[in-house]
Amino acid sequence: MVSAGLDGHVAVVTGASSGIGEATAHVLAREGATVVLAARRRERLQSIADDLAADYDAGAHVVPTDVTDETEVQSLIDATVEQYGGVDVLVNNAGLGREGDVEILDTDAYRQMMDVNCDGAFFATRAALPHLREADGNLVFVGSFAGQYPRPANPVYAATKWWLRGFAHSVEAAYGDDGLAVTVVNPTEVRTEFGSEDGDAFEETFDPGEVTEPIEVAEAIAFAARQESPTTASEIDLYRRDKFGHF
């Protein structure tokens, strides 16, 4: 049975081809939303869209997008508005983590994280804001535990998540009076492809049940997306229960 929690809503999800983004697409579709899937892997996105249609009889639209390209991001939002008439929910999920302390991190890895985690979220937010404001919509950012506490092993990644959190709450302050809801969802480790750029992905490093699963983060995102004016879930921390014992 499909819930009507987001019935009639149009949701754009970046980084939708795997992990948290893929799980979020499923949960939002289950809740009744039409989901626009954005990432670079067209075939993977189409496969997910087919699953959404089969599992939930949900509308799904594939728009291959590199979030570091502002023209592609603008085209993503334009295509969504042209197809569906507006945007009710934007999930800024696309993200990239690279290991390395400051002395050894090469410039390409630094630029990749800044481009995806900061520029990508900015481009998507800027493009979607007029439509989200018109809809009294929900803008959700996938942050991180690393955006709240120091991360000696990957300080640049942590800095991008601090930037993301500061940007999100500043947008919240700027547009809350207009009815826009903004949420930052901060997970600790999640069993996804994260980490594969420099070694084993978290989905290989951790066993099922050892850390957070993508579906758990997706449920938190859906909770944020269901909030109606005048309420917002400003920040949701989704931590592994023993995290502070290892901090």
Phi, psi and omega per residue, in radians:
M1 nan 2.338 -3.123
V2 -1.580 2.221 3.062
S3 -1.239 2.657 3.104
A4 -1.749 0.343 -3.074
G5 -1.026 -0.586 3.113
L6 -2.191 0.473 -3.108
D7 -1.006 2.229 3.123
G8 1.516 -0.103 3.140
H9 -1.488 2.606 3.064
V10 -1.943 2.125 -3.063
A11 -2.114 2.265 3.045
V12 -1.785 2.249 -3.140
V13 -2.139 2.064 3.047
T14 -1.548 2.745 -3.079
G15 1.080 0.677 -2.964
A16 -1.517 0.013 -2.998
S17 -1.473 -0.109 -3.135
S18 -2.910 3.030 2.951
G19 0.956 -2.300 -3.090
I20 -1.070 -0.711 -3.121
G21 -1.108 -0.774 3.118
E22 -1.117 -0.801 3.124
A23 -1.084 -0.675 3.121
T24 -1.112 -0.723 3.103
A25 -1.020 -0.742 3.131
H26 -1.117 -0.802 -3.085
V27 -1.182 -0.734 3.126
L28 -1.130 -0.691 3.088
A29 -1.144 -0.713 3.072
R30 -1.023 -0.594 -3.133
E31 -1.426 -0.020 3.048
G32 1.856 -0.014 -3.094
A33 -1.374 2.630 2.853
T34 -1.470 2.233 -2.992
V35 -1.964 2.258 3.030
V36 -1.787 2.083 -3.028
L37 -1.700 2.144 -3.107
A38 -2.198 2.209 3.028
A39 -3.034 -3.075 -3.076
R40 -1.542 -0.380 -3.006
R41 -1.611 1.644 -3.048
R42 -1.010 -0.864 -3.070
E43 -1.092 -0.690 3.123
R44 -1.152 -0.739 3.097
L45 -1.066 -0.728 -3.125
Q46 -1.134 -0.654 3.096
S47 -1.099 -0.728 3.108
I48 -1.155 -0.743 3.113
A49 -1.038 -0.709 3.099
D50 -1.098 -0.696 3.112
D51 -1.116 -0.722 -3.141
L52 -1.092 -0.718 3.120
A53 -1.146 -0.720 -3.107
A54 -1.268 -0.708 -3.028
D55 -1.414 -0.583 -2.997
Y56 -2.246 0.038 -3.029
D57 0.915 0.728 -3.033
A58 -1.760 2.583 3.003
G59 -1.285 2.405 3.114
A60 -2.544 2.466 -3.073
H61 -2.304 2.252 -3.098
V62 -1.740 2.171 3.060
V63 -2.295 1.652 3.114
P64 -0.991 2.243 -2.995
T65 -2.576 2.301 2.929
D66 -1.695 1.939 -3.024
V67 -1.169 -0.243 3.111
T68 -1.420 -0.109 -3.141
D69 -1.841 1.883 -3.041
E70 -1.098 -0.529 3.119
T71 -1.183 -0.745 3.109
E72 -1.133 -0.682 3.139
V73 -1.152 -0.751 3.096
Q74 -1.083 -0.686 3.120
S75 -1.136 -0.620 3.080
L76 -1.020 -0.859 -3.120
I77 -1.220 -0.705 3.120
D78 -1.063 -0.763 -3.138
A79 -1.120 -0.659 3.116
T80 -1.127 -0.800 -3.126
V81 -1.160 -0.703 3.122
E82 -1.109 -0.700 -3.083
Q83 -1.336 -0.700 -2.944
Y84 -2.130 -0.111 3.039
G85 1.608 -0.094 3.134
G86 2.993 -3.073 3.078
V87 -2.340 2.163 3.117
D88 -1.753 -0.532 -3.089
V89 -2.424 2.310 2.966
L90 -2.124 2.186 3.062
V91 -1.895 1.851 3.078
N92 -1.441 1.554 -3.057
N93 -1.872 -0.461 -3.073
A94 -0.963 2.265 -3.115
G95 -2.762 2.807 -3.104
L96 -2.543 2.339 3.067
G97 -2.122 2.329 3.062
R98 -2.188 2.382 3.131
E99 -1.394 2.736 3.042
G100 2.364 2.262 3.075
D101 -1.352 3.054 -2.966
V102 -1.086 -0.627 -3.077
E103 -1.202 -0.490 -3.047
I104 -1.975 -0.189 -3.102
L105 -1.203 2.184 -3.122
D106 -1.417 2.822 -3.015
T107 -1.123 -0.618 3.133
D108 -1.080 -0.756 3.125
A109 -1.134 -0.713 3.081
Y110 -1.029 -0.854 -3.104
R111 -1.116 -0.689 3.133
Q112 -1.006 -0.824 -3.118
M113 -1.151 -0.747 3.117
M114 -1.115 -0.740 -3.098
D115 -1.129 -0.811 -3.085
V116 -1.340 -0.909 -2.969
N117 -1.314 -0.612 -3.110
C118 -1.742 -1.051 -3.084
D119 -1.069 -0.737 -3.110
G120 -1.046 -0.778 3.123
A121 -1.161 -0.662 3.110
F122 -1.132 -0.846 -3.105
F123 -1.043 -0.785 -3.106
A124 -1.160 -0.747 3.131
T125 -1.109 -0.818 -3.137
R126 -1.027 -0.760 -3.098
A127 -1.199 -0.630 -3.039
A128 -1.545 -0.330 -3.001
L129 -0.930 -0.823 -3.120
P130 -1.018 -0.641 -3.105
H131 -1.349 -0.676 3.085
L132 -1.130 -0.708 3.126
R133 -1.123 -0.732 3.138
E134 -1.094 -0.577 -3.082
A135 -1.590 -0.004 -2.933
D136 0.882 0.870 -2.939
G137 -1.494 -3.032 -3.086
N138 -2.134 2.165 -3.135
L139 -1.940 2.025 -3.045
V140 -2.049 2.278 3.091
F141 -1.950 2.340 3.007
V142 -1.571 1.802 3.133
G143 -1.590 -2.426 -3.077
S144 -2.998 2.676 2.910
F145 -0.906 -0.586 -3.138
A146 -1.172 -0.260 3.092
G147 -1.553 0.103 3.140
Q148 -2.202 -0.399 -3.079
Y149 -2.338 2.644 -3.140
P150 -1.064 2.538 3.089
R151 -2.234 1.585 -3.072
P152 -1.036 -0.536 -3.071
A153 -1.347 -0.424 3.126
N154 -2.551 1.253 -3.030
P155 -1.145 -0.540 -3.128
V156 -1.271 -0.733 3.051
Y157 -0.995 -0.824 3.120
A158 -1.016 -0.730 -3.121
A159 -1.100 -0.654 3.121
T160 -1.146 -0.594 3.134
K161 -1.351 -0.541 2.974
W162 -1.110 -0.749 3.102
W163 -1.039 -0.827 -3.108
L164 -1.014 -0.779 -3.117
R165 -1.147 -0.759 3.110
G166 -1.126 -0.710 3.106
F167 -1.108 -0.804 -3.103
A168 -1.044 -0.842 -3.092
H169 -1.249 -0.485 3.057
S170 -1.228 -0.679 3.027
V171 -1.098 -0.706 3.093
E172 -1.019 -0.744 3.137
A173 -1.198 -0.623 -3.083
A174 -1.296 -0.586 -2.976
Y175 -2.110 0.039 3.111
G176 -1.031 -0.642 3.116
D177 -1.118 -0.368 3.113
D178 -1.515 -0.025 3.135
G179 1.707 0.047 3.128
L180 -1.363 2.300 3.040
A181 -1.743 2.386 3.125
V182 -2.248 2.336 -3.141
T183 -2.325 2.419 2.967
V184 -1.966 2.143 3.097
V185 -1.812 2.092 -3.038
N186 -1.969 1.720 3.045
P187 -1.591 2.796 2.867
T188 -1.539 -2.546 -3.066
E189 -1.067 2.399 3.123
V190 -2.246 2.427 -3.113
R191 -1.338 1.528 -3.135
T192 -2.381 -2.942 3.064
E193 -1.294 -0.094 -3.118
F194 -0.933 2.348 3.136
G195 1.701 -0.170 -3.067
S196 -1.216 -0.345 3.140
E197 -1.128 -0.513 -3.042
D198 -2.152 0.145 -3.118
G199 2.863 -2.462 -3.128
D200 -1.343 2.406 3.055
A201 -1.217 2.701 3.128
F202 -1.021 -0.539 -3.140
E203 -1.194 -0.318 3.064
E204 -1.708 -0.532 -3.108
T205 -1.261 -0.655 -3.054
F206 -1.931 2.472 3.073
D207 -1.411 2.697 3.052
P208 -0.946 2.346 -3.130
G209 1.548 -0.140 -3.118
E210 -1.456 -0.661 3.106
V211 -2.357 -3.046 -3.082
T212 -1.179 2.499 3.068
E213 -1.688 2.661 -3.140
P214 -0.952 -0.643 -3.112
I215 -1.092 -0.557 3.135
E216 -1.185 -0.695 3.071
V217 -1.182 -0.699 3.130
A218 -1.064 -0.673 3.117
E219 -1.137 -0.649 3.084
A220 -1.150 -0.700 3.102
I221 -1.097 -0.751 3.135
A222 -1.134 -0.659 3.069
F223 -1.020 -0.785 3.111
A224 -1.098 -0.736 -3.085
A225 -1.189 -0.402 -3.130
R226 -1.442 -0.169 -3.093
Q227 -1.170 2.385 -3.123
E228 -1.973 2.619 -3.137
S229 -0.952 2.356 0.258
P230 -1.726 0.270 -2.990
T231 -1.694 2.528 2.959
T232 -2.409 2.601 2.971
A233 -1.646 1.640 -2.933
S234 -1.117 -0.682 -3.115
E235 -2.629 2.337 3.112
I236 -2.188 2.032 3.088
D237 -1.686 2.169 -3.105
L238 -2.105 1.536 -2.980
Y239 -1.844 2.550 2.918
R240 -1.067 2.387 -2.947
R241 -1.099 -0.491 -3.125
D242 -1.723 0.230 -2.999
K243 -1.028 -0.772 -3.046
F244 -1.250 -0.332 3.055
G245 -1.301 -0.258 3.127
H246 -1.939 0.096 -3.026
F247 -1.459 nan nan
